[in-house]
Structures are given as C-alpha cells and as structure tokens.
C-alpha cells in the first residue's frame, strides 16, 4: 500500500511537468517575416517565434486562375535558403 502512495506522489508531479513542457512546444506562434512577388508567383515567408523553422508559402500569379487561394508550403531552416528557392523557382 505504501508503494502505491509513493508512486502516486512521484508520478503526478512528473506527468504535470511533462504536460507543461509539451504544451510550451505546441504554443509556438508563427510570424510573417517577409512577402513579395516575382514573375508568375508570390510568396510569404513565415517564421516560428524561436527563429529555428521557416515556411515559404507560394501562390500562382496567373490571371484568371481558379486556384488563387491554393498555395504550396515548403519548410526551410533559414531565410536565405527559402528565398534562394523562390528565386530559383522564378528562373525556371
């Protein structure tokens, strides 16, 4: 009986701390870093608030396109890498 009480006293604080840690990871916000357009596409570059992950959203600029709300999202580890990708996309 005493072992069960000790486990309850030890497990509950550990689970509580774990839940706080996992919640803080899921609470990261995304911020719009830059946006622009070129050629047939426009982009938005988003960053997490810890500046470790970057997401490039790319839309087509075609006139009369029925897919104006659809976009592609690509993950990058730096803004330079993301913008270089967009530049290479425009040169194709």
Secondary structure, DSSP 4 states (H G I P E B T S, - for coil): -HHHHHHHHHHHHHHHHHHHHHHHHHT--EEEEEEEEETTEEEEEEEETTSS-EEEEEEE--TT-TTTT-EEEEEESSHHHHHHHHHHHHT-
